[in-house]
Amino acid sequence: KSLFMEWHLLSILVFFIPIQFTMAGIQHTTRPIVTGTSVVGLKYDGGVLLAADTLLSYGSMAKSFTTPRLQSIQNKILLGASGEFSDFQEIVTRVEALALEETTQSMESLYEARTLSAKSLWNYLRAVMYQKRSKFNPFWNDVVVAGFEENAPFLGVVDKLGTTLEENLVATGFGAYLAMPLLREQWRPDLSEGEARALLEDCMKVLFYRDCRASARIQLAKVTADGTTVSEPYELDHSNGWNAPSMVRAVGDLDGDGGW
């Protein structure tokens, strides 16, 4: 009888408690929903340059063509990310709060001007990503961090598991497969800014041709000793991109049939 009464009371409580309270404790992002694709970055003579397109995809549907995925933090650090865009927005919010705390609330800031360094942020994101995935609720992103400190450029990436990599060349998403071979072949430490931009634009064109979640509308961002600069989005020139012989050959060995 007592067991019956307890079960009856429990059923009454569950009936009257709003559903958002009963489900809030077990909500997790089980898969990315609205996503961005590759971010590509490299060091050049004098700074770091990043490139990303502005397309967000909802599954296989193009949701937004004008959403930037490159962010400047306090004119000192660049952030870019592929993966779930809402998670990236949360990461940017946390980073901006951390940067504000570092510059205004730390004891050292009372005596000298302090700013958050790119390498410190990179290590902070490593801890955040590892903590989130350990709770089975990861941020579904690969995050690129770029900065310029101690008279040297810094470029690193953190994935959703908390794994970090510091390198001269980085690429996330499909760029890790399609852009990295181009970067490794053509990169050198003394690249000028113009050469670095041309190389990144070539990588973004290849991604546009081969990645169905990529767009020809891209954005560039650079960080140097003078600070950060994020460009306005612009369209890549891909007018001659489909003129390769492999794209116009006759189908079935029938000349002039109009097939690709």
C-alpha positions, 0 to 999 in steps of 0.5 A: 500500500505504501509503495502504491501511495508513493507511486501515486504521489510521484505521478502527480508531481510529474504531471504538474511539473512543467516539461522544461524542468523535467528535461533540462538536466538531460539536454545535449547537442547530439550532432551539429545542425547549422554548420560552417565548413573549412577555415584555412590559415598560414603564417607569412612574413610579418603575420598570420592570414586566415580565410573562410567562406560565409556560408552556413548550411542546415544539413544539405540546405544552404541557410545563410550566405552572409554569415562571417566566421572570422572574429577579432578579439580586442584587435589582438587575436583572430578566431575562426571555426568550422562546425556548429555555428551556435557553439562558435557563438558561445565560444566567442562570448566566453572568450570576450568575457575572458579577455575583458576580465584579463584586462580589467579585473586581474591584479596585474591590470591595476599596475600595467596594461594587460591583454589576453595573448593568443597562446593563452587563449589557445590553451584556455580553449583546449581546457574548455573543449576537453571539459565539454567533451568529457561531459558528453556535451562537446562544442562541435567545432574546430577552432583556429586561433591566430595572434602576434606576440613576442615579435612572432606570429602564432597559429594554432588549432583546437578540435572538439576533443581538446586536441591542440596543434601549433603549426605554420599551416592549418586547415579545418573541415574538408580543407584538411584534405583538399587545401593542405596539399596545396599549402604544403607544396607552395608555402615558404616562410618568407611569403609576402602578404600578397603571395599568402593571399593568392595562395589562400584564394586558390585553396578556397577556390578548390574547396568551392569546386569540391566541397558541396558545403562551401561558397565562393563568397569568402572573407580574409583576416590578418593579424600583425604587430599592428593589430587585426584586420578583417575584410568585408566578404567578397566573391572569388573569381571562378568564371573559368573554373569549369573549363578544365578538359575533364569537365567538358569531355564527351560522354560515352565517347560520343563527340559533340553530344553536349555531355560533360 
